[in-house]
Amino acid sequence: MGRSARRRARDRDEDGNSGGAGGLPRALALTLASALVWGIAHFVTGRRIAGGLLLALYLAIGAVLAAAGTLYRSDLMHLAVQPAALQRISGGLVALGVLWILVVIRSYLVLRPARLAAGARTLGAASVAVMCFAVAVPVAWSAHSTYVYRDALTSIFRSGNENGKHVDTDDPFNGESRVNILLLGGDAAADRSGVRTDSMTVASVDTKTGDTVLLSLPRNLEQFQMPPGPAHDRFPYGFTGDGPQNPGLLNEVYEYAENHPDVVPGVAKNHRGPELLKATIAGILGVRVDYYILVDMFGFADIVDAMGGVKLKITEPIPYGLQGGVLQPGYRTLKGKEALWYGRSRTGSSDYVRMGRQKCLMRAIAEQADPQTVLTSFDKLAAAAKRTLSTDIPQELLPALMKLSNKVKNGAQIRSLQFVPPLIYSGNPDFDKIRALTSDAVNSDPRQVSAKPSDTPTASPTASPTDSPDGSPSATETPKPDTKPVSLENSCP
């Protein structure tokens, strides 16, 4: 040992014996500094090689994290939807936490005075334990959250090998110019059997630009044809339902398929409904439907409660509950059950108004789910998502969809077309017109032609589901070549 090292050791012994200001307090202060910047304790005690290695490792880890959060943020987002990568990240966080704790303990050991009274030793050990705890808590929380997120991801999104939807990672959209995803809102309830899809919207997204068209169909659409196969053989003249309580509306197809396996042969339970409904809506619109996402409307209550409520502007009184309650007009922060009633209430309004409220509710939830809310309620939100969401989108497609969603958020055009009165009469639909409008909407370039309110087909906000087809001139007229879907950007108050 060199003369300077021996002198420092002697000084530590003297400080430890005398209890001077340079003893235990100095050791704890330098240990804390070493917990913040690895290697300080080793440099102070003359262990330059060990200190240099720890500092280099510390700086390397910091550089990797900084680069991931800045230069490679898009790649990080892709990793966030890959279960294997998430498992490695979770393991890496655990390893980092263990290493960090060892650095703290070792730093104190090389700094600790040689001889301390029993009380001082206890105080020193307790202080180091607090430092280790301060390191362990955020690392453990991050690892736990990553695990919970991965569990929710794998519970909701199955591998393509499991659901028969193989994805070519080099060409995830199979060369198609658009990907069409059916968004369903299920109206299940504790006092009702089965699932009725009261909200049905096809999101048709341009795979190059992210430009999106939302094609919404009403729950009470009638007289539609079933897809070729057993379902069409059973209903050759259009779907007529399953008994007097089910007169043959579009929102009944899902549950009908689940209750009658023979109309979707070879498809497992809980998958028959989505498959038949996808094929049915594909025939109605005249477009391919690739995937579906089903959101249980009752699950929204859990999500809203986990967020601490959702803020909405209510424009008119809405009956709430079975005891005569009312959601009064004005800006309100709705709890889960209140938000559910806001989206589902039929009293004094039409199905089409209710469709609009549901869209506003979903939009408000998406906008208000900020990072702080998500982080503070992560476990609750993940658990609610597992109970609320189901889909056939394969895990392997998620990175491509994440990249596409970034395009949608960053400057893509989003338009919407609702097939409701006065544009389309649900009791006697003009399916040729529906397909023509759909084709025009998804094939037109929104960046070259802008829709004008005066020539844009849209639904009257007060339209009644019992409007007469004779009172709706657009139910029989041919679509104009320049007809464009209307943007719903300002449709929510």
C-alpha positions in Angstrom: 0.0 0.0 0.0 1.4 3.5 -0.9 2.1 6.1 1.7 -0.9 8.3 0.7 -3.3 5.3 0.9 -1.9 4.3 4.3 -2.4 7.9 5.5 -6.1 7.9 4.2 -6.7 4.6 6.0 -5.2 6.0 9.2 -7.3 9.1 8.9 -10.4 7.0 8.5 -9.5 5.0 11.6 -8.9 8.1 13.6 -12.2 9.6 12.4 -14.0 6.4 13.1 -12.6 6.2 16.6 -13.1 9.8 17.5 -16.5 10.2 15.8 -15.3 13.4 14.0 -17.1 15.0 11.2 -15.0 13.1 8.6 -16.1 9.7 9.8 -19.4 8.1 9.3 -21.1 11.2 7.9 -18.4 11.5 5.2 -18.7 7.9 4.3 -22.5 8.1 3.9 -22.3 11.3 1.9 -19.8 9.8 -0.5 -21.8 6.6 -0.7 -24.8 8.6 -1.7 -22.7 10.4 -4.3 -21.6 7.0 -5.6 -25.2 5.9 -5.9 -25.8 8.9 -8.1 -22.6 8.6 -10.1 -20.9 5.2 -10.0 -17.2 5.1 -9.1 -16.8 8.1 -6.9 -16.2 6.1 -3.7 -13.5 4.1 -5.5 -11.8 7.2 -6.8 -11.8 8.8 -3.4 -10.2 5.7 -1.8 -7.5 5.4 -4.5 -9.1 2.5 -6.4 -8.8 4.2 -9.7 -9.1 1.2 -12.0 -12.3 0.0 -10.3 -13.6 3.5 -10.2 -12.9 4.0 -13.9 -14.6 0.8 -14.9 -17.7 1.6 -12.8 -17.8 5.2 -14.2 -17.4 3.9 -17.8 -20.2 1.4 -17.3 -22.4 4.1 -15.8 -21.8 6.4 -18.7 -22.4 3.7 -21.2 -25.8 2.7 -19.7 -26.8 6.4 -19.6 -25.7 6.9 -23.2 -27.8 3.9 -24.3 -30.9 5.1 -22.4 -30.5 8.6 -23.8 -30.1 7.4 -27.4 -33.1 5.1 -27.0 -35.2 8.0 -25.8 -34.1 10.4 -28.5 -32.4 9.0 -31.6 -34.0 5.6 -31.6 -37.4 6.5 -30.1 -39.3 5.0 -33.1 -37.4 1.8 -32.7 -38.2 1.8 -29.0 -41.9 2.1 -29.9 -41.5 -1.0 -32.1 -39.9 -3.0 -29.3 -42.7 -1.9 -27.0 -45.1 -4.2 -29.0 -42.8 -7.2 -29.2 -43.3 -9.6 -26.3 -39.9 -11.2 -26.6 -38.2 -7.8 -26.5 -40.3 -6.8 -23.5 -39.2 -9.9 -21.7 -35.6 -9.0 -22.3 -36.2 -5.5 -21.2 -37.8 -6.7 -18.0 -34.9 -9.0 -17.3 -32.4 -6.2 -18.1 -34.1 -3.9 -15.6 -33.9 -6.5 -12.9 -30.2 -7.0 -13.6 -29.6 -3.3 -13.6 -31.3 -2.9 -10.2 -29.2 -5.7 -8.7 -26.0 -4.2 -10.1 -26.9 -0.8 -8.8 -27.6 -2.1 -5.3 -24.3 -3.9 -5.3 -22.5 -0.7 -6.3 -24.1 1.1 -3.4 -23.2 -1.5 -0.9 -19.6 -1.9 -2.2 -19.2 1.9 -2.1 -20.1 2.0 1.5 -17.8 -0.9 2.4 -14.7 0.8 0.9 -15.6 4.1 2.6 -16.7 2.8 6.0 -14.4 3.7 8.9 -12.6 0.6 10.2 -13.8 0.8 13.8 -17.3 2.1 14.7 -19.4 1.9 17.8 -22.4 -0.4 17.7 -24.8 2.5 17.3 -22.8 4.0 14.5 -22.7 0.6 12.6 -26.4 0.3 12.9 -27.0 3.8 11.7 -24.6 3.2 8.8 -26.3 0.0 7.8 -29.8 1.5 8.0 -28.7 4.5 5.9 -27.3 2.2 3.2 -30.4 0.1 3.3 -32.5 3.2 2.7 -30.3 4.1 -0.3 -30.7 0.6 -1.7 -34.4 0.8 -1.2 -34.5 4.1 -3.1 -32.7 2.4 -6.0 -34.8 -0.8 -5.9 -38.3 0.8 -5.8 -38.2 2.6 -9.2 -36.3 -0.2 -10.9 -38.7 -2.9 -9.5 -41.7 -0.8 -10.5 -40.3 -0.4 -14.1 -39.7 -4.2 -14.3 -43.1 -5.0 -12.9 -44.9 -2.5 -15.2 -43.0 -4.0 -18.2 -44.1 -7.5 -17.1 -47.7 -6.4 -16.6 -47.7 -4.6 -20.0 -46.3 -7.7 -21.7 -48.9 -9.9 -20.0 -51.7 -7.7 -21.2 -50.2 -7.5 -24.7 -49.9 -11.3 -25.1 -53.4 -11.8 -23.6 -55.1 -9.4 -26.1 -52.9 -10.1 -29.2 -52.2 -13.7 -30.1 -49.4 -14.9 -32.2 -50.2 -15.3 -35.9 -49.1 -18.9 -35.6 -51.9 -19.5 -33.1 -54.8 -17.8 -35.0 -53.7 -18.8 -38.5 -52.8 -15.2 -39.5 -49.2 -15.5 -40.6 -47.5 -12.1 -41.1 -44.6 -11.6 -43.5 -42.4 -9.1 -41.6 -40.9 -7.8 -44.9 -44.4 -7.1 -46.3 -46.8 -7.0 -43.3 -49.8 -5.8 -45.3 -49.3 -8.3 -48.1 -48.8 -5.6 -50.7 -52.2 -4.1 -50.1 -52.6 -0.3 -50.4 -55.0 -0.2 -47.4 -55.6 -2.2 -44.2 -59.2 -2.3 -43.1 -59.9 -2.9 -39.4 -63.4 -3.4 -38.0 -64.0 -1.5 -34.7 -66.8 -3.0 -32.7 -68.4 -1.8 -29.5 -70.1 -4.7 -27.7 -73.2 -4.0 -25.6 -73.0 -6.9 -23.3 -74.5 -6.7 -19.8 -74.8 -8.7 -16.6 -78.5 -9.0 -17.0 -78.4 -9.9 -20.7 -76.9 -12.9 -22.5 -74.5 -12.6 -25.4 -73.0 -9.7 -27.2 -74.7 -7.2 -29.4 -72.4 -5.0 -31.5 -74.1 -1.7 -31.2 -71.1 0.2 -32.6 -69.6 -0.9 -36.0 -67.0 1.1 -37.8 -64.5 0.1 -40.4 -61.3 2.1 -40.2 -59.7 2.0 -43.7 -56.1 3.1 -43.5 -53.8 3.9 -46.4 -50.6 1.9 -45.6 -48.4 4.5 -47.2 -49.7 7.8 -46.0 -51.9 6.9 -42.9 -54.9 8.7 -44.4 -57.9 7.1 -42.8 -61.6 6.8 -43.7 -64.1 5.7 -40.9 -67.1 3.9 -42.3 -69.9 3.6 -39.7 -72.9 1.3 -40.0 -76.0 1.6 -37.8 -76.9 -1.2 -35.4 -80.4 -1.4 -36.9 -79.4 -1.9 -40.6 -81.8 -4.5 -42.2 -82.2 -6.6 -45.3 -78.5 -7.2 -45.8 -77.1 -10.3 -47.5 -75.0 -12.9 -45.7 -71.6 -13.9 -47.1 -71.4 -17.0 -49.4 -71.5 -20.3 -47.5 -73.7 -21.8 -44.8 -74.9 -18.4 -43.6 -76.1 -17.4 -47.1 -77.7 -20.8 -47.6 -79.7 -20.3 -44.5 -80.7 -16.7 -45.3 -80.7 -16.6 -49.1 -82.9 -13.5 -49.2 -81.2 -11.6 -46.4 -80.7 -12.0 -42.6 -84.0 -12.3 -40.7 -82.7 -13.1 -37.3 -83.4 -15.8 -34.7 -87.0 -15.4 -33.5 -89.3 -12.6 -32.6 -86.9 -11.0 -30.2 -84.3 -10.7 -32.9 -85.8 -9.3 -36.0 -82.7 -9.4 -38.2 -80.6 -6.3 -37.4 -76.9 -6.0 -38.1 -76.0 -5.9 -34.4 -77.5 -9.4 -34.0 -75.1 -11.2 -36.4 -72.3 -11.6 -33.9 -74.4 -13.3 -31.3 -76.2 -15.4 -33.9 -72.9 -16.9 -35.1 -71.9 -17.7 -31.6 -75.2 -19.5 -31.0 -75.2 -21.4 -34.3 -71.7 -23.0 -34.9 -72.9 -24.6 -38.2 -73.1 -21.2 -40.0 -69.3 -20.7 -39.4 -68.0 -24.3 -39.5 -64.5 -24.9 -38.2 -64.3 -21.7 -36.2 -63.9 -21.8 -32.4 -66.3 -20.3 -29.9 -65.8 -16.5 -29.3 -64.3 -16.3 -32.8 -67.4 -17.3 -34.8 -69.1 -14.0 -34.2 -66.3 -11.7 -35.4 -65.6 -13.9 -38.4 -69.2 -13.9 -39.7 -69.7 -10.2 -38.9 -66.4 -9.3 -40.7 -67.5 -11.2 -43.8 -71.1 -9.7 -43.6 -69.8 -6.1 -43.3 -67.3 -6.7 -46.1 -70.2 -7.7 -48.4 -72.2 -4.6 -47.4 -69.4 -2.1 -48.0 -67.8 -3.9 -50.9 -64.3 -3.8 -49.2 -62.1 -6.4 -47.7 -62.1 -6.5 -43.8 -58.8 -7.7 -42.5 -59.1 -7.6 -38.7 -61.4 -6.6 -35.9 -61.1 -5.1 -32.5 -64.0 -5.6 -30.0 -64.4 -3.2 -27.1 -66.8 -4.3 -24.4 -68.7 -1.1 -23.6 -69.1 -2.2 -20.0 -65.3 -2.4 -19.8 -65.2 1.3 -20.5 -66.4 1.9 -17.0 -63.3 0.2 -15.6 -61.0 2.1 -17.9 -62.7 5.5 -17.0 -62.5 4.8 -13.3 -58.8 3.8 -13.6 -58.2 7.1 -15.4 -59.9 9.0 -12.6 -62.9 9.9 -14.8 -63.4 11.5 -18.2 -64.2 15.1 -18.9 -67.0 15.8 -21.4 -69.3 18.6 -22.4 -72.9 17.4 -22.2 -75.2 19.4 -24.4 -78.6 18.2 -23.2 -80.0 16.3 -20.2 -79.3 12.6 -20.5 -81.3 10.1 -18.3 -78.9 8.3 -15.9 -79.6 5.0 -14.1 -82.9 3.4 -13.2 -83.8 5.7 -10.4 -84.6 8.7 -12.5 -81.1 10.4 -12.3 -80.1 12.8 -15.1 -76.7 13.8 -16.4 -77.1 17.6 -16.6 -75.7 19.8 -19.4 -72.4 21.4 -19.0 -68.8 20.4 -18.6 -68.7 17.3 -16.4 -66.1 14.8 -15.1 -68.0 11.5 -15.5 -67.2 8.4 -13.5 -67.2 5.0 -15.1 -70.8 4.2 -14.7 -71.9 7.7 -15.7 -69.7 7.6 -18.8 -71.3 4.2 -19.7 -74.8 5.7 -19.4 -73.7 8.7 -21.5 -72.7 6.4 -24.3 -75.6 3.9 -24.0 -78.7 5.9 -23.1 -81.5 5.6 -25.6 -84.1 7.6 -23.8 -85.3 10.6 -25.7 -82.7 10.1 -28.5 -82.2 8.1 -31.6 -79.6 5.3 -32.3 -77.7 7.8 -34.5 -77.4 10.3 -31.7 -76.2 7.6 -29.4 -73.6 6.5 -32.1 -72.3 10.1 -32.0 -72.1 10.1 -28.2 -70.1 6.9 -28.2 -67.6 8.3 -30.7 -67.2 11.4 -28.6 -66.7 9.2 -25.5 -64.0 7.1 -27.1 -62.3 10.2 -28.5 -62.3 11.9 -25.0 -60.8 8.8 -23.4 -58.1 8.6 -26.0 -57.2 12.3 -25.7 -57.2 12.3 -21.9 -55.1 9.1 -21.4 -52.0 11.2 -21.1 -48.6 9.6 -20.0 -49.0 10.8 -16.4 -52.5 9.2 -16.1 -51.3 6.0 -17.7 -48.2 5.7 -15.5 -50.1 6.3 -12.2 -52.9 3.9 -13.1 -50.9 1.4 -15.1 -51.9 -1.8 -13.4 -55.6 -0.9 -13.3 -55.6 0.1 -17.0 -53.8 -3.0 -18.1 -56.3 -5.2 -16.1 -59.2 -3.3 -17.6 -57.8 -3.6 -21.1 -57.5 -7.4 -20.7 -61.2 -7.6 -19.7 -62.4 -5.1 -22.3 -60.5 -5.8 -25.5 -60.5 -8.7 -27.9 -59.0 -8.8 -31.4 -57.6 -11.1 -34.1 -54.7 -8.7 -34.9 -51.6 -10.9 -34.6 -48.6 -9.8 -32.5 -46.3 -9.9 -35.4 -48.3 -7.1 -37.1 -48.1 -4.7 -34.2 -44.8 -3.1 -35.1 -46.1 -2.2 -38.6 -49.3 -0.9 -37.1 -47.4 1.2 -34.6 -45.5 2.8 -37.5 -48.7 3.3 -39.4 -50.4 4.9 -36.3 -47.6 7.4 -36.1 -48.4 8.5 -39.6 -52.1 8.8 -38.7 -51.2 11.0 -35.7 -48.7 13.1 -37.6 -50.6 14.9 -40.4 -52.7 12.1 -42.0 -56.2 13.0 -43.2 -59.0 11.4 -41.1 -62.5 11.5 -42.6 -65.8 9.8 -41.6 -68.9 8.6 -43.4 -71.9 7.4 -41.5 -74.5 5.4 -43.4 -77.6 6.7 -41.5 -80.6 8.8 -42.4 -81.1 10.9 -44.5 -78.1 9.5 -46.5 -79.2 5.8 -46.0 -82.5 4.5 -44.6 -81.6 1.6 -42.3 -85.0 -0.2 -42.8 -84.6 -0.3 -46.6 -81.0 0.4 -47.5 -79.7 1.1 -50.9 -76.7 -1.2 -50.8 -75.5 -0.2 -54.3 -75.2 3.3 -53.0 -73.4 2.2 -49.9 -70.8 0.4 -51.9 -70.5 3.3 -54.4 -70.0 5.8 -51.6 -67.5 3.5 -49.9 -65.5 3.0 -53.0 -65.4 6.7 -53.7 -64.4 7.4 -50.1 -61.5 5.0 -49.9 -60.2 5.6 -53.5 -60.3 9.4 -53.5 -57.3 11.5 -52.6 -58.2 13.7 -49.6 -55.2 15.9 -50.2 -56.4 17.0 -53.6 -60.1 17.4 -53.0 -61.5 18.8 -49.8 -65.0 18.1 -48.7 -67.4 21.0 -48.3 -70.3 21.0 -45.8 -72.8 21.9 -48.6 -72.0 18.8 -50.7 -71.0 16.3 -48.0 -73.3 13.5 -47.1 -73.8 13.2 -43.4 -76.5 12.2 -40.9 -78.8 14.7 -39.3 -78.0 14.8 -35.6 -81.7 14.5 -34.8 -82.6 11.8 -37.3 -84.9 9.1 -36.1 -84.4 5.4 -36.7 -88.1 5.3 -37.8 -87.8 7.9 -40.5 -89.7 7.0 -43.6 -87.7 6.2 -46.8 -90.0 8.5 -48.7 -88.9 11.3 -46.5 -85.3 10.7 -47.3 -84.6 11.6 -50.9 -81.0 10.5 -50.7 -82.1 6.9 -50.0 -82.8 6.4 -53.7 -80.7 9.0 -55.5 -77.4 7.9 -57.1 -74.2 9.2 -55.4 -72.5 12.2 -56.9 -69.0 11.6 -58.3 -67.5 14.3 -56.2 -69.2 13.1 -52.9 -66.7 13.0 -50.0 -67.1 11.8 -46.5 -67.4 14.4 -43.8 -64.7 15.0 -41.2 -65.9 14.6 -37.6 -63.2 16.9 -36.3 -65.7 19.3 -34.8 -68.6 16.9 -34.2 -67.9 16.5 -30.5 -68.6 19.5 -28.3 
